[in-house]
Amino acid sequence: MIKHAKLQNVYLTQTIYRFLLKYFEQHRACPSYQEIAQGCYMAPSTISRHLDRLEMAGVIERVEGQKRNIRLTDQPLPKWLHDSTS
């Protein structure tokens, strides 16, 4: 059960990361938290938790005090973030 929950968490984080990549590619701008939540069919509080994980992994950074504050970094993806289904 715990392993399933951890895999679910990783999957949700991967989903958000893929959404960010696609959004940046299409709009050349960062999405709002609400756009991420809507695009990933998740609650905004869930988005925030997974963005924290992505930031700790070094693949995004957030600028305090700005709206649309997410920036992709040049950091390589950690192993746990690689999607084994693609």
C-alpha positions in Angstrom: 0.0 0.0 0.0 2.8 2.5 0.9 4.7 1.6 -2.2 1.6 2.2 -4.3 1.1 5.6 -2.7 4.8 6.6 -3.4 4.4 5.5 -7.1 1.2 7.6 -7.3 3.0 10.6 -5.9 5.9 10.2 -8.4 3.3 9.8 -11.2 1.6 13.1 -10.2 4.9 14.9 -10.0 5.8 13.6 -13.5 2.4 14.7 -14.8 2.9 18.2 -13.6 6.5 18.4 -15.0 5.3 17.2 -18.4 2.5 19.8 -18.3 5.1 22.5 -17.5 7.3 21.4 -20.4 4.4 21.4 -22.8 3.0 24.7 -21.6 6.4 26.4 -21.9 6.9 25.0 -25.4 3.5 26.3 -26.5 3.3 29.6 -24.8 6.9 30.6 -24.1 5.7 31.7 -20.6 5.1 30.0 -17.3 1.6 28.9 -16.4 -0.3 30.1 -13.3 -0.9 27.6 -10.5 -4.6 27.6 -11.5 -3.7 26.7 -15.1 -1.5 23.9 -13.9 -4.3 22.6 -11.6 -6.9 22.7 -14.4 -4.5 21.2 -17.0 -3.6 18.3 -14.7 -7.0 17.9 -13.2 -5.7 18.4 -9.6 -6.4 20.7 -6.7 -4.2 23.8 -6.4 -2.9 22.5 -3.0 -1.8 19.3 -4.7 0.0 21.3 -7.3 1.9 23.3 -4.7 3.1 20.2 -3.0 4.4 18.7 -6.2 6.0 22.0 -7.4 7.9 21.9 -4.0 9.2 18.4 -5.0 10.3 19.6 -8.4 12.0 22.6 -6.9 13.8 20.4 -4.4 14.9 18.2 -7.3 16.4 21.3 -9.0 14.4 21.1 -12.2 12.3 24.2 -11.5 12.8 27.4 -9.5 10.3 29.9 -8.3 10.8 33.6 -7.9 9.3 35.0 -4.7 6.8 37.8 -5.0 5.9 37.2 -8.7 2.9 35.7 -10.3 3.7 33.0 -12.9 6.9 32.5 -11.0 8.0 29.1 -12.2 11.1 28.8 -14.3 12.6 25.6 -15.8 16.3 25.0 -15.0 19.0 23.3 -17.0 19.4 20.6 -14.3 19.3 17.1 -15.6 16.2 15.1 -14.5 16.8 12.9 -11.4 16.2 9.2 -12.0 12.9 9.2 -10.1 11.4 11.8 -12.4 12.1 9.9 -15.7 8.9 8.5 -17.1 9.4 4.8 -17.8 6.2 4.7 -19.9 7.4 7.1 -22.6 
